[in-house]
Amino acid sequence: MSSNNNTISFPELIKLKRDGKQLSPAEIRTFVQGVTSGAIQESQIGAMLMAIWQMNMTDEETLAMTREVMNSGDTLEWPKEWRVVDKHSTGGVGDKVSLPLAPALAACGCKVPMISGRGLAHTGGTLDKLESIPGFNVIQSVQQVKQILQDVGCCIVGQTGSLVPADSVLYAIRDATSTVDSVPLITCSIISKKGAEGLSALVLDVKFGRAALYKDLDSARKLAQSLVTAGNKLGVKTGAVLSRMDVPIGQSVGNAVEVCEALECLKGRGPEDLTELVTILGGHLLCMCDPSFTQESAKMEIALKLKNGEALKKFQAMLEAQGVSADVASSLCSDETDYFRHMRRAAHQTELPVPDEGAVLDIDAMALAEVLHKLGAGRTKSGEKIDHSVGAEILVKMGQQVEKGESWIRIHHNSPDLSKHQYSVLEKALVIGSLNKYKPVSCVAEFIRPNNPNMS
């Protein structure tokens, strides 16, 4: 253990970590305060991040850094009687889970201050999806967030400058220095933000598979365990679901098209895998808040709120509270399904045919994501505009028997035509074969419990 000398210079701190030494809480505080105040140069921050990436951090160091980043700005406080919960996903293709989950939890009596991000990859993040809806305002003050939670029970907003400012600096530099995939740094970024929200309970959806940051279950499990440990030690009851990210979640990928699918889920007619994820994640949160629930009864409670329209009413109220006109919110949440009366539709729709008769064995989520990114659904650098109308509707389901020539996907795009390369990537994304080779698997693999490091 190195000395607790508060006057240590930044180059000395970097050298300690570079040489594999464990940093003390005081040394970590010096580094984070330097990041927040601007006293430490960007090059030095990059060097420290690379040293952490190479030499790793102990659980104690990770916790100390997470706590310091969490306390680098304001932290939110709520009335004691509120059950304040949230969920975080490590990202996926077609991951619109937050949109039905937040209002379903609000319908169960929880308060959900969901502070979300923008996508920095294939398609937009949760905020980008919601901005497909005319008038939806993701920028809300802390006072406005409190009022919306009081009145509605849930809101989905962007990070304010006063919450965890150190993370905003570190996040941008991690991206520029190829240190994004460090478990301690991911843990610090996610848990510091969630800790600052003043939560009672947090569930994490940690993805693994070819379209996830971590390709295999073991790597994802290490990250999930690190997140659960840090969250619980900071006083937030935290659990993690490990879920597969090989095929897209649901039948839509993009921004506006995912909002349409989320609305269908809120009307009790969403795709099975999306509904399963919403009910499992919501069920775990209810169990963490209220020990009278079993996992099964909690899942059933979330499913009921999707079926009986209570979650939909909360979503409509949230839309209006965040700037959507009452007419548009009411129309989107009514029985009608022509959502593009209100959201921008892409100029062109192109459908691709199934090459052979057989069963759908695989749909490569990452291949779809890459094509949609190039068509404008995602961004390459922070601040870039995205095209909310670009997306894909998948017209077939896994295991479905299909005929040669029938359409399997509809691409929404504004470029005049897809390129030969894009056609080729999409054609390879679909795998057709014999039905006896299809083995259905649940999208959820494991759950890491809040107070128990062992898997269920």
C-alpha positions in Angstrom: 0.0 0.0 0.0 1.4 3.4 -0.9 1.5 6.3 1.5 -1.5 8.5 2.3 0.3 11.7 1.2 -2.3 14.2 0.0 0.4 16.3 -1.6 1.6 13.6 -4.0 2.0 14.9 -7.6 -0.1 13.6 -10.5 3.0 12.1 -12.3 3.9 10.2 -9.1 0.3 8.9 -8.8 0.4 7.7 -12.4 3.8 6.0 -11.8 2.4 4.2 -8.7 -0.4 2.7 -10.7 1.8 2.0 -13.7 4.1 0.0 -11.5 1.2 -2.1 -10.2 0.9 -0.5 -6.7 -2.4 -0.2 -4.9 -3.6 3.4 -4.6 -4.9 4.6 -1.2 -8.3 6.3 -0.9 -6.5 9.6 -0.3 -4.5 9.2 -3.5 -7.6 8.3 -5.5 -9.3 11.4 -4.0 -6.4 13.5 -5.2 -6.8 12.1 -8.8 -10.6 12.5 -9.0 -10.5 16.0 -7.5 -7.9 16.9 -10.1 -10.2 15.6 -12.8 -13.2 17.6 -11.5 -11.3 20.8 -11.0 -9.3 20.7 -14.2 -6.0 20.7 -12.3 -4.8 17.5 -14.0 -4.0 17.6 -17.7 -6.0 15.5 -20.2 -2.7 13.6 -21.2 -2.2 12.8 -17.5 -5.8 11.5 -17.1 -5.3 9.4 -20.3 -2.1 8.0 -18.8 -3.8 7.1 -15.5 -6.7 5.4 -17.3 -4.2 3.3 -19.4 -2.3 2.4 -16.2 -5.6 1.3 -14.6 -6.5 -0.6 -17.8 -3.2 -2.4 -17.8 -2.7 -3.1 -14.1 -6.3 -3.4 -13.0 -7.7 -2.2 -9.6 -8.5 -4.1 -6.4 -12.1 -4.1 -5.2 -11.1 -1.5 -2.5 -9.6 0.8 -5.2 -12.6 0.4 -7.4 -14.9 1.2 -4.5 -12.9 4.3 -3.5 -12.8 5.6 -7.0 -16.5 5.0 -7.5 -17.3 6.8 -4.3 -15.1 9.8 -5.2 -16.6 10.1 -8.7 -20.1 9.8 -7.2 -19.4 12.7 -4.8 -17.7 14.9 -7.4 -21.0 16.7 -7.8 -24.6 16.9 -6.4 -26.3 13.8 -5.1 -30.1 13.4 -5.2 -32.2 13.0 -2.1 -35.9 11.9 -1.9 -38.6 11.6 0.7 -37.9 8.6 3.0 -41.1 6.8 2.1 -40.3 6.6 -1.6 -39.1 3.3 -3.1 -36.6 4.8 -5.6 -35.4 2.2 -8.2 -33.6 2.1 -11.5 -32.1 -0.2 -14.1 -29.0 0.0 -16.2 -28.1 -2.0 -19.3 -24.6 -2.4 -20.7 -26.2 -1.9 -24.2 -27.6 -4.1 -26.9 -29.1 -4.2 -30.4 -32.8 -3.3 -30.1 -32.6 -2.7 -26.4 -35.7 -0.6 -25.7 -36.4 -2.2 -22.3 -36.3 1.1 -20.3 -39.3 2.5 -22.2 -41.9 0.0 -20.9 -40.0 -0.9 -17.7 -39.9 2.6 -16.1 -43.7 3.1 -16.4 -44.5 -0.5 -15.3 -42.5 0.1 -12.1 -44.2 3.4 -11.5 -47.5 1.6 -11.9 -46.3 -0.7 -9.1 -45.8 2.3 -6.8 -42.0 2.7 -7.3 -40.3 6.0 -8.2 -38.0 5.7 -11.2 -35.6 8.7 -11.9 -34.0 7.0 -14.9 -30.9 9.0 -15.9 -30.0 7.7 -19.3 -27.4 8.3 -22.1 -27.1 8.7 -25.8 -25.8 5.9 -28.0 -22.2 6.0 -29.1 -22.4 3.1 -31.4 -24.7 1.3 -33.9 -28.0 3.0 -32.9 -29.1 5.7 -30.5 -29.4 5.3 -26.7 -32.6 5.5 -24.7 -32.7 9.4 -24.9 -32.3 9.3 -28.7 -35.2 6.8 -29.0 -37.5 9.1 -26.9 -36.4 12.1 -28.9 -38.1 10.4 -31.9 -41.3 11.6 -30.3 -42.0 15.2 -31.2 -41.7 17.5 -28.1 -40.1 15.0 -25.8 -37.6 16.9 -23.6 -34.8 14.9 -21.9 -33.3 18.0 -20.3 -35.0 18.5 -16.9 -33.7 20.3 -13.8 -33.4 18.4 -10.5 -36.5 20.2 -9.3 -38.4 19.2 -12.4 -37.3 15.6 -12.0 -38.7 15.7 -8.4 -42.0 17.1 -9.5 -42.4 14.6 -12.3 -41.6 11.7 -9.9 -44.2 13.2 -7.4 -46.9 13.5 -10.1 -46.2 10.6 -12.4 -43.7 8.2 -10.7 -41.1 7.9 -13.5 -39.1 10.1 -15.8 -36.3 9.4 -18.3 -33.8 12.3 -18.5 -30.2 13.1 -19.5 -27.4 13.6 -17.1 -27.2 17.1 -15.7 -23.8 18.9 -15.4 -24.1 19.0 -11.6 -24.3 15.2 -11.3 -21.0 13.2 -11.3 -19.1 15.8 -13.4 -15.9 13.7 -13.0 -17.5 10.8 -14.9 -18.3 13.0 -17.9 -14.6 13.9 -18.2 -13.4 10.3 -17.7 -16.0 8.8 -20.0 -14.9 11.0 -22.9 -11.2 10.3 -22.4 -11.8 6.6 -22.0 -13.4 6.5 -25.4 -10.4 8.4 -26.9 -7.8 6.2 -25.2 -9.3 2.7 -25.9 -9.8 2.1 -22.2 -13.6 1.6 -22.4 -13.4 -2.2 -21.6 -11.8 -1.9 -18.2 -13.9 -3.6 -15.5 -13.0 -1.1 -12.7 -13.6 1.9 -15.0 -17.0 0.6 -16.2 -17.9 -0.1 -12.6 -16.9 3.4 -11.5 -18.8 5.0 -14.4 -22.1 3.1 -14.0 -22.3 2.8 -10.2 -21.2 6.5 -9.5 -24.1 7.7 -11.6 -26.6 5.4 -10.1 -25.3 6.1 -6.5 -25.8 9.8 -7.1 -29.4 9.1 -8.0 -30.1 8.2 -4.3 -31.6 4.8 -5.2 -33.1 2.2 -2.9 -32.5 -0.6 -5.4 -30.8 -1.1 -8.8 -30.9 -3.9 -11.3 -28.2 -4.2 -13.9 -28.7 -5.9 -17.3 -25.2 -7.1 -18.2 -25.1 -8.4 -21.8 -22.8 -11.1 -23.2 -22.6 -12.4 -26.8 -21.3 -11.4 -30.2 -23.2 -8.0 -30.2 -22.1 -7.1 -26.6 -19.0 -5.6 -25.1 -18.2 -8.9 -23.5 -18.5 -11.9 -25.8 -18.6 -14.7 -23.3 -20.5 -15.4 -20.1 -17.4 -15.6 -17.8 -16.2 -12.1 -18.8 -19.7 -10.6 -18.3 -20.0 -12.3 -15.0 -16.8 -10.7 -13.7 -18.2 -7.3 -14.7 -21.6 -8.0 -13.1 -20.0 -9.1 -9.9 -17.8 -6.0 -9.7 -20.9 -3.8 -10.3 -23.0 -5.7 -7.7 -20.2 -5.5 -5.1 -19.6 -1.7 -5.6 -23.3 -0.9 -5.6 -24.1 -2.8 -2.4 -21.0 -1.3 -0.6 -22.2 2.2 -1.6 -25.6 1.4 0.1 -27.7 0.7 -3.0 -29.3 -2.8 -3.0 -27.9 -4.0 -6.3 -28.5 -7.2 -8.4 -27.5 -8.1 -11.9 -29.1 -10.1 -14.7 -26.8 -11.7 -17.3 -28.6 -11.8 -20.6 -27.7 -12.9 -24.1 -27.0 -10.4 -26.9 -26.6 -12.4 -30.1 -29.9 -11.8 -31.8 -31.8 -8.4 -31.7 -34.1 -7.8 -28.8 -37.6 -7.8 -30.1 -38.4 -7.3 -33.8 -37.3 -3.7 -34.3 -33.9 -2.0 -34.3 -33.4 1.8 -34.7 -34.9 4.8 -32.9 -38.5 5.6 -34.0 -39.2 1.9 -34.8 -38.1 0.9 -31.3 -40.5 3.4 -29.8 -43.3 1.8 -31.8 -42.4 -1.6 -30.4 -42.1 -0.3 -26.9 -45.6 1.1 -27.2 -46.8 -2.3 -28.4 -45.2 -3.8 -25.3 -47.0 -1.3 -23.1 -50.3 -2.3 -24.8 -49.7 -5.9 -23.8 -48.7 -7.1 -27.3 -45.0 -6.8 -27.4 -42.6 -9.5 -28.6 -42.0 -12.4 -26.2 -38.3 -11.8 -25.5 -38.8 -8.0 -24.8 -41.7 -8.7 -22.5 -39.6 -11.4 -20.7 -36.7 -9.0 -20.1 -39.0 -6.3 -18.8 -40.9 -8.6 -16.4 -37.7 -10.3 -15.2 -35.8 -7.0 -14.6 -38.8 -5.4 -13.0 -39.5 -8.5 -11.0 -36.0 -8.5 -9.4 -36.4 -4.8 -8.5 -39.8 -5.3 -6.8 -38.3 -8.3 -4.9 -35.3 -6.1 -3.7 -37.7 -3.4 -2.5 -40.4 -5.6 -1.0 -39.6 -8.9 0.6 -43.3 -10.0 0.5 -42.8 -10.6 -3.2 -41.4 -13.9 -4.6 -39.6 -13.7 -7.9 -42.6 -15.3 -9.7 -45.2 -13.1 -8.1 -43.1 -9.9 -8.8 -42.8 -10.9 -12.5 -46.5 -11.5 -12.6 -47.2 -8.0 -11.1 -45.1 -6.3 -13.8 -46.8 -8.4 -16.5 -50.2 -7.4 -15.1 -49.3 -3.7 -15.4 -48.4 -4.2 -19.0 -51.7 -6.1 -19.7 -54.1 -3.9 -17.8 -53.0 -0.6 -19.3 -51.7 0.9 -16.0 -48.1 1.1 -17.3 -49.4 2.6 -20.5 -51.2 5.4 -18.6 -48.0 6.1 -16.7 -46.1 6.3 -20.0 -48.6 8.8 -21.4 -48.4 10.9 -18.3 -44.6 10.9 -18.5 -44.7 12.0 -22.2 -46.9 14.9 -21.3 -44.8 15.8 -18.2 -41.7 15.9 -20.4 -43.1 18.2 -23.1 -45.1 16.0 -25.5 -48.5 17.6 -26.4 -51.5 16.0 -24.8 -53.0 15.2 -28.3 -49.8 13.4 -29.5 -49.4 11.5 -26.2 -53.0 10.4 -26.2 -52.9 9.3 -29.8 -49.6 7.3 -29.3 -51.1 5.6 -26.3 -54.5 4.9 -27.8 -55.6 1.7 -29.6 -54.4 3.0 -33.0 -51.1 1.6 -34.3 -50.2 4.2 -37.0 -47.4 5.7 -34.9 -45.8 7.4 -37.9 -48.7 9.9 -38.0 -46.6 11.6 -35.3 -43.0 10.4 -35.8 -41.0 10.9 -38.9 -41.0 8.0 -41.4 -38.0 7.3 -43.6 -38.3 8.1 -47.3 -37.7 4.6 -48.4 -38.5 1.0 -47.2 -36.6 -1.9 -48.7 -37.5 -5.5 -48.0 -35.1 -8.4 -48.4 -36.2 -11.9 -49.4 -35.5 -15.2 -47.6 -32.9 -17.1 -49.8 -34.1 -20.6 -49.1 -37.0 -22.5 -47.6 -36.4 -23.7 -44.0 -36.4 -22.5 -40.4 -34.8 -19.2 -39.0 -31.8 -20.5 -37.0 -30.0 -17.1 -36.5 -30.2 -13.4 -37.1 -26.9 -11.6 -36.5 -27.7 -8.6 -34.4 -24.3 -7.0 -34.9 -24.5 -7.2 -38.7 -27.9 -5.4 -38.7 -26.5 -2.8 -36.3 -23.5 -2.1 -38.5 -25.7 -1.5 -41.6 -28.1 0.8 -39.6 -25.2 2.7 -38.2 -23.9 3.5 -41.7 -27.4 4.5 -42.7 -27.5 7.1 -40.0 -29.2 5.5 -37.0 -26.1 5.8 -34.7 -23.2 8.2 -34.1 -19.5 7.8 -34.3 -18.6 10.6 -32.0 -20.3 12.5 -29.2 -22.6 15.3 -30.3 -23.2 13.9 -33.8 -26.8 14.1 -35.0 -28.6 10.9 -35.8 -31.5 10.1 -38.1 -34.3 8.9 -35.9 -36.3 7.5 -38.8 -33.6 4.9 -39.9 -34.3 1.4 -38.6 -35.2 -2.2 -39.3 -38.3 -4.2 -38.8 -37.5 -7.9 -38.6 -40.5 -9.7 -40.2 -39.6 -13.3 -39.0 -39.0 -14.9 -35.7 -36.4 -17.3 -34.5 -37.4 -20.9 -35.2 -40.1 -19.8 -37.7 -40.6 -21.9 -40.8 -40.2 -19.6 -43.9 -40.6 -19.9 -47.6 -38.1 -18.9 -50.2 -38.8 -15.4 -51.5 -40.9 -14.1 -48.6 -39.6 -10.9 -46.9 -37.7 -11.3 -43.7 -36.6 -7.7 -43.0 -37.7 -4.2 -43.9 -35.1 -1.5 -43.8 -36.2 2.1 -43.3 -33.6 4.4 -44.9 -33.3 7.9 -46.4 -30.4 7.2 -48.8 -31.8 6.4 -52.3 -30.7 2.8 -52.1 -28.7 0.3 -50.0 -25.2 -0.4 -51.2 -24.0 -3.8 -52.6 -22.0 -4.2 -49.4 -25.0 -3.5 -47.2 -27.1 -6.0 -49.1 -24.3 -8.6 -48.7 -24.0 -8.0 -44.9 -27.8 -8.2 -44.4 -28.0 -11.4 -46.5 -25.3 -13.1 -44.4 -27.0 -12.0 -41.2 -29.9 -14.4 -41.7 -29.2 -18.2 -41.3 -31.8 -20.6 -42.6 -31.6 -24.4 -42.0 -33.4 -27.4 -40.7 -35.8 -26.9 -37.8 -34.3 -29.8 -35.8 -31.1 -27.7 -35.6 -32.9 -24.9 -33.8 -32.5 -24.8 -30.0 -34.5 -22.1 -28.3 -32.7 -20.5 -25.3 -34.0 -18.0 -22.7 -32.5 -14.5 -23.2 -31.6 -14.5 -19.4 -28.8 -16.8 -18.3 -28.2 -15.9 -14.6 -29.0 -13.5 -11.8 -26.4 -12.3 -9.3 -28.2 -11.5 -6.0 -27.7 -8.3 -4.0 -26.4 -9.9 -0.8 -24.9 -13.1 -2.2 -22.0 -13.3 -4.6 -23.1 -16.8 -5.7 -25.3 -17.3 -8.8 -28.9 -18.4 -8.4 
